[in-house]
Amino acid sequence: REAPRDAMATHGESETDPPVPSTSPTTVESVNARRLEFHASLADGQWFALSKALDAAPGPCTPCDPIVIRAEVKRFLKLHLTKPGSGPFLLGFRALIEAQSGRQVAVAWRIDPALLTQSGGEGWMRDAVTMLSTACVRRRDLETMLINDQDNVNSNDSNHEKETPGGVQNKYLAWQLPMDLGDLDLYKLLMKLPDRKTLIRASPSGEIVANASLPEHPTRVTETIGFGGNDCSPSLGKRRHVCCMIFVVTTVCVVAMMTR
């Protein structure tokens, strides 16, 4: 009696148990290959969209127009202030403005292109590129080419570049503020941006190149901002402006009361 019962149990298990998936090396390699192909296709699409946005973006006015720059920054903030990726992007842009203020040499901002391609979608990327292209001058001399195979650089084709559907991939993208954008205009531009306390959960993206001046660049003219000279930060200058206005209003009220 026990033997048939065991046979039935064995027969039931063979019918109900799911088939064991194949874990052969060939299957794993094919899955990994498809995954790599998908990510490569996605990256190519992002690079193509970024290259298209860079080509279509307008350049800065010559001479620069601070009103146009502030209007473009204000438009970006209105559309994308709360979007993912805006915090690191805006903090990096703010760091560029603060580093340039009060300096006679050009300062540049280098960023990883992934900041633009993987932060807030294609619309966010286009508007971010438009804002940078309107407010800044692109520094192609500070952008490093991304070559996958270093041996190709040393080959007979010395001008070898990694081509994609959207053009040449760069390891960095770099911008600098116009040399004729004065410190007072930088101060007004900073007042349009959210302060660091608003973006406290984010970290500035990219890196600041402290001295990015070229031989043909003129010496930048610095200006006195607010009260305290060039060493006065915009936030400190704003507080001093407020204190000065309070003092003036208080003085006027006292004089008015004494004349009655």
C-alpha positions in Angstrom: 0.0 0.0 0.0 2.8 2.4 0.7 4.5 2.0 -2.7 1.5 3.3 -4.8 1.0 6.2 -2.4 4.7 7.3 -2.9 4.3 6.9 -6.6 1.2 9.1 -6.6 3.0 11.8 -4.6 5.9 11.8 -7.0 3.5 12.0 -9.9 1.7 14.9 -8.3 4.9 16.9 -7.7 5.9 16.5 -11.3 2.6 18.0 -12.5 2.3 20.9 -10.1 5.9 22.1 -9.6 7.0 24.9 -12.0 9.9 24.2 -14.3 13.3 25.2 -13.0 14.6 28.2 -15.0 17.8 27.7 -16.9 20.8 29.3 -15.3 23.3 28.3 -17.9 26.1 30.7 -18.6 24.7 31.2 -22.1 21.3 32.5 -20.8 23.0 34.8 -18.2 25.3 36.3 -20.9 22.4 36.9 -23.3 20.4 38.7 -20.6 23.4 40.9 -19.7 24.1 41.6 -23.3 20.5 42.7 -23.8 20.7 44.9 -20.7 23.9 46.5 -21.9 22.4 47.1 -25.4 19.3 48.8 -23.8 21.5 51.1 -21.7 23.7 51.9 -24.6 20.7 52.8 -26.7 19.3 54.9 -23.9 22.6 56.8 -23.5 22.8 57.4 -27.3 19.3 58.9 -27.3 20.2 61.2 -24.3 23.4 62.3 -26.0 21.5 63.0 -29.2 18.9 65.1 -27.4 21.6 67.0 -25.5 23.6 67.7 -28.7 20.5 68.9 -30.4 19.7 71.2 -27.5 23.2 72.6 -27.5 23.1 73.3 -31.2 19.6 75.0 -31.0 20.3 77.1 -27.9 20.9 80.8 -28.4 24.2 82.4 -27.6 24.7 85.3 -25.2 24.1 88.8 -26.5 27.2 90.9 -27.4 27.4 93.1 -25.4 25.6 91.0 -22.8 22.1 92.2 -21.7 21.6 91.6 -17.9 17.8 92.1 -18.3 17.6 89.2 -20.8 19.7 87.0 -18.6 17.6 87.6 -15.5 14.4 87.0 -17.5 15.7 83.6 -18.7 16.8 82.6 -15.2 13.4 83.7 -13.9 11.6 81.6 -16.6 13.6 78.5 -15.7 12.8 78.9 -12.0 9.1 79.3 -12.7 9.0 76.1 -14.7 11.5 73.8 -13.0 12.4 75.1 -9.5 10.8 72.0 -7.8 11.9 69.5 -10.4 14.4 66.7 -9.7 17.9 67.8 -10.5 17.2 71.6 -10.2 18.8 71.8 -6.7 22.3 70.7 -7.6 22.1 72.5 -10.9 21.1 75.9 -9.4 23.6 75.6 -6.5 26.4 75.0 -9.0 25.2 78.0 -11.1 25.1 80.0 -7.9 28.6 79.0 -7.0 29.8 80.2 -10.4 28.2 83.6 -9.9 29.6 83.9 -6.4 33.1 82.9 -7.5 33.1 85.4 -10.4 31.9 88.3 -8.3 34.7 90.7 -7.4 37.4 88.9 -9.5 39.3 90.4 -12.4 39.9 87.1 -14.1 37.4 84.8 -15.8 35.9 81.9 -13.7 34.4 78.8 -15.4 32.0 76.1 -14.3 32.6 72.5 -15.5 29.8 69.9 -15.2 29.3 66.3 -16.1 26.8 66.1 -19.0 24.9 63.6 -17.0 23.7 66.5 -14.9 21.7 67.6 -17.9 20.7 64.3 -19.5 19.6 62.4 -16.3 18.1 65.0 -14.0 14.7 66.2 -15.0 13.7 64.9 -18.4 14.2 66.2 -21.9 12.2 69.4 -21.4 14.1 70.3 -18.3 17.4 69.6 -20.1 16.4 71.9 -23.0 15.5 74.8 -20.7 18.6 74.3 -18.6 20.8 74.5 -21.7 18.9 77.5 -22.9 19.4 79.3 -19.6 23.1 78.5 -19.6 23.6 79.5 -23.2 21.8 82.8 -22.6 23.6 83.7 -19.4 27.1 82.2 -20.1 29.7 81.7 -22.8 30.5 78.1 -23.6 34.2 77.2 -23.0 35.0 74.4 -25.4 38.7 74.6 -24.5 37.9 73.3 -21.0 35.9 70.3 -22.2 37.7 67.0 -22.3 36.9 64.5 -25.1 35.7 61.1 -23.9 37.7 58.4 -25.8 36.8 54.8 -24.9 39.9 53.2 -26.3 43.1 55.1 -25.5 45.0 53.1 -28.1 42.9 54.9 -30.8 44.4 58.2 -29.7 47.9 57.0 -30.4 46.9 55.5 -33.8 47.6 56.9 -37.2 44.4 58.9 -37.0 45.4 61.5 -34.5 42.1 63.3 -34.8 40.0 60.3 -33.7 36.9 61.2 -31.8 34.1 59.1 -30.4 31.1 59.9 -32.6 27.6 59.3 -31.6 24.3 60.1 -33.3 24.3 63.4 -31.6 27.9 64.3 -32.3 31.1 64.1 -30.1 30.7 63.0 -26.5 32.5 65.2 -24.0 33.6 64.3 -20.5 32.7 67.8 -19.3 30.7 70.8 -20.5 32.1 74.1 -19.4 30.7 77.7 -19.3 31.8 81.1 -18.0 29.9 84.3 -17.4 30.4 87.1 -19.9 33.4 89.3 -19.0 31.3 92.5 -19.4 28.7 91.3 -16.9 29.3 93.6 -13.9 29.3 92.7 -10.2 26.1 94.7 -9.7 24.4 92.6 -12.4 25.8 89.4 -10.7 24.3 90.6 -7.4 20.9 91.2 -9.0 21.1 87.7 -10.7 21.9 86.1 -7.3 18.8 87.7 -5.9 16.7 85.8 -8.4 18.1 82.5 -7.4 16.9 80.6 -4.3 19.3 80.8 -1.4 21.3 77.9 0.0 18.8 77.3 2.8 16.0 76.7 0.3 18.2 74.1 -1.4 19.8 72.7 1.7 19.2 69.0 0.7 21.2 69.4 -2.5 24.9 69.7 -3.1 26.4 71.9 -5.8 27.2 70.1 -9.0 30.3 70.4 -11.1 33.6 72.2 -10.3 34.8 75.8 -10.4 37.8 76.6 -12.5 39.3 79.6 -10.5 41.3 81.1 -13.3 39.9 80.4 -16.8 41.1 83.6 -18.5 42.4 83.3 -22.0 45.2 85.6 -23.4 42.6 87.5 -25.4 40.4 88.2 -22.4 40.4 91.8 -21.1 40.9 92.4 -17.4 37.5 92.4 -15.8 36.3 95.6 -14.1 35.1 95.0 -10.6 32.5 97.1 -8.8 31.5 97.9 -5.3 28.3 96.0 -4.3 26.1 97.5 -1.7 27.8 98.5 1.5 31.1 96.9 2.4 33.1 96.8 -0.9 33.9 93.8 -3.0 34.3 91.5 0.0 30.7 92.0 0.8 28.6 88.9 -0.1 25.2 89.4 -1.7 23.4 88.1 1.4 25.4 90.4 3.7 24.9 93.3 1.3 21.1 92.7 1.4 21.0 92.7 5.2 23.0 96.0 5.2 20.5 97.5 2.7 17.6 96.5 5.0 19.4 97.9 8.1 20.1 101.2 6.2 16.4 101.5 5.1 15.3 100.9 8.7 17.6 103.6 9.9 16.5 106.1 7.3 12.8 105.4 8.0 13.3 105.7 11.8 15.2 109.0 11.3 12.4 110.4 9.2 9.8 109.4 11.7 11.8 111.0 14.6 12.3 114.2 12.7 8.6 114.3 11.8 7.5 113.8 15.4 9.9 116.5 16.6 8.6 119.1 14.1 5.1 118.7 15.3 
